[in-house]
Amino acid sequence: MSILVTGATGFIGSHFCVEALAQGLDLVLVDNFENSSEKVLDKIELLTGVKPDFHQVDLRDTEKLESLFKDYSFESVVHFAGYKAVGESSADPLMYYRNNIVGSLNLLEMMKRYEVNNLVFSSSATVYSDPVFNPYTEEHRKLPINPYGNTKSMFEDIMQDYAAANPHFSAVPLRYFNPIGAHPSGEMGEDPKGIPNNLMPFITKVAVGQLKELQVFGDDYDTVDGTGVRDYIHVMDLAEGHIRAIAFAENNTGYTPINLGAGKGYSVLEVIKAFEQQNNTSVPYKVVARRAGDLAQYWADATRAKDLLDWETQLTIEDMVKDSWGWQKKYPNGFNDC
Ligand SMILES: NC(=O)c1ccc[n+]([C@@H]2O[C@H](COP(=O)([O-])OP(=O)(O)OC[C@H]3O[C@@H](n4cnc5c(N)ncnc54)[C@H](O)[C@@H]3O)[C@@H](O)[C@H]2O)c1
């Protein structure tokens, strides 16, 4: 029995595939390449020695999706596919609901039709919104403040309702905090199109000389140094968290949301400093006004992941900044250079 992986050639999906194939899991990979490159497949093969079983399928195309479920006998699904840009989701919410909700519903309906009962889903800390208490536990109220966060929260609710109706079903939404880093070989990493929205790819683009300076959005928050504090997690730790979550889903039923984070926050200035020191390079930056919707600080309570998955992060902020830079330095234009 194999595991279906949607969004398999994206940033997190590709690192998961490398780790899971290396551990001998039997994967069937799916992506529509809307936000990723076909070259990722060569990298997965290079890093694992396994030629990935890949199918170009868009989750909104139910016919193609169904033919996949007819051809294979899946035991579990790991669902990474979706859009992820908060700003874009506010500008075009319907596009986000169609892809992240309709696409995910199509997947869940196929799982129901073909009796596939284990679903691990890429959720996000954005489902929580403004902290009532910090760190966030999974019991923290869900109250997203943008359409992207709504899609994650809504699909979690859909999974929960379906798990309540189907006693064999296991729904495990993993609420990621801030994934950064890259494969330690430097052969694979995050490859955003245009100007990055997130801190780490912005830093690496500045360090490699493609952008003039980093914009730091606000230094007057009530935090250690006034800049925003986030819980950063290495993408390889995140990959391992998924492998544990699949095993958990296969041995349990019901709805079990789980935070995947380090349980520790770093400010923007601390991340810049770690990057500069670790990589012996400089990152010019300018402080600009706060960005609408940004929170001052939050991080994960990762106790449930430790208790249920026997998982906790192994890699440090130094590993994260080193590996992010290793990939960017080797391939300044991402997969276009590969
Ligand atoms: N990167 C983060 O900071 C972060 C944080 C929290 C949650 N997440 C979630 O994790 C998941 C993976 O994130 P990522 O950073 O790897 O994003 P990504 O954009 O790199 O990967 C997503 C992949 O899904 C594919 N895709 C999108 N819509 C599709 C569709 N309809 N059919 C088939 N393939 C489709 C894209 O081509 C892409 O390869 C996403 O669901 C995202 O919302 C990401």
The ligand as an ORCA input file, in Angstrom:
! r2SCAN-3c Opt
* xyz 0 1
  N       5.824     27.481      3.669
  C       5.198     27.932      4.763
  O       5.649     28.883      5.403
  C       3.927     27.248      5.240
  C       3.472     27.487      6.540
  C       2.305     26.867      6.970
  C       1.596     26.042      6.113
  N       2.048     25.842      4.850
  C       1.282     24.991      3.951
  O       2.077     23.882      3.579
  C       1.771     23.458      2.259
  C       3.055     23.393      1.458
  O       3.674     24.666      1.491
  P       4.957     24.990      0.623
  O       5.677     26.085      1.308
  O       5.661     23.755      0.265
  O       4.245     25.596     -0.654
  P       4.619     25.392     -2.191
  O       3.839     26.395     -2.956
  O       6.096     25.386     -2.374
  O       4.065     23.935     -2.461
  C       2.721     23.683     -2.758
  C       2.701     22.822     -4.000
  O       1.332     22.524     -4.322
  C       1.182     22.604     -5.728
  N      -0.237     22.876     -5.980
  C      -0.946     23.986     -5.670
  N      -2.235     23.840     -6.040
  C      -2.347     22.592     -6.589
  C      -3.413     21.853     -7.153
  N      -4.631     22.368     -7.265
  N      -3.164     20.620     -7.622
  C      -1.933     20.077     -7.524
  N      -0.874     20.730     -7.014
  C      -1.082     21.975     -6.544
  C       2.127     23.701     -6.168
  O       2.509     23.587     -7.514
  C       3.304     23.481     -5.220
  O       4.273     22.630     -5.789
  C       0.750     24.452      1.725
  O      -0.529     23.912      1.879
  C       0.917     25.653      2.637
  O      -0.259     26.405      2.749
  C       3.197     26.414      4.402
*
